[in-house]
């Protein structure tokens, strides 16, 4: 390993600092004595995963870095002197580094780069000849996941990466982050919808589906783009769009999905049926005429009876509230119209009303369902607390225990 001027000693200092032995100011003050010329040796330490420490009494000790140590070292290196680190990264890129070296640079950028540097650096590091992208998929996935977990707004910084990286490669990276399941990274990823290029509907659908996974409202512009994908001439895009529209609760797409039941594509017909089943909680199979009749009846209910039931939910008359809850639960397709009213019924109801209201909110599973259910976990009546927990598990697919504080510590509700 190249020794560099002070490199191993700087690596040891930064590693100790990353373990909490120094404040940020002490990291900067102490590390500055080594100078930026030591940075290449620290980058080599990160690449090799080991460094050699010369003991004063003689001899050399080899330190092996586990992943936590590598991450801490990279972050401390960025804290020390990011602009110098950036210059060295750019210098190494000019020499067409190996795939292993590029992997290390991706790791450092994901762990330590300020938001405004991410897009500028991730793209050139991952710019390798066609056919070699797979070797960098995992490092790029890790770098993006690390960056996204910071709860930052990265739309502008990552726009160039989304536009210029091969779509199939980027989709595999995004799919890997989703599969990893880190909630902070998933939340960050779902905020990037506006960065997805117009020309790649499949990538946009991949991320928009994730927005629903974290119970985050999907922008209207994104839904417009997915509806447009449903009537594209590309069958694979149409199929993915049908899947997404069902998962994203897009009521406005119902007539289009009913029409898709008449498609000559068997795959599209299947996904349109699944989407309609999910949106409606009804079961009319592939009968387009039956679905059309149901949709017409639902619209008449929304324009006719629904206003009365909506008003009853807020009357405080428990018998009227209970009847209204059962009515609005039948029309899950319009749940976004009623979720606040059901939450009001939960806040002001007796035991039976509150239990039913919890069940309806869990059935709705909207972003607006979560906060009232979290509050209900602190309800004085045990049956209501139990119903609230069951509804939360149903709505989110997660289970963080019976205390609201545990759910909030896990990041709920998503915003």
Secondary structure, 3 states (H helix, E strand, C coil): CCCCCCHHHHHHHHHHHHHHHCCHHHHHHHHHCCCHHHHHHHHHHHHHCEEEEECCCCCEEEEECCHHHHHHHHHHHHHHHHHHHHHHHHHHHHCCCCHHHHHHHHHHHHHHCCHHHHHHHHHHHCCCCCCCHHHHHHHHHHHHHHHHCCCCCCHHHHHHHHHHCCHHHHHHHHHHHHHHCCHHHHHHHHCCHHHCCCCCHHHHHHHHHHHHHCCCCCCHHHHHHHHHHHCCCCHHHHHHHHHHHHHCCCHHHHHHHHHHCCCCCHHHHHHHHHHHHHHHCCCCCCCHHHHHHHHHHHHHHHHCCHHHHHHHCCCCCHHHHHHHHHHHHHCHHHHHHHHHHHHHHHHHCCHHHHHHHHHHHHHHCCHHHHHHHHHHCCCCCHHHHHHHHHHHHHHHCCCCCCCHHHHHHCCCCCC
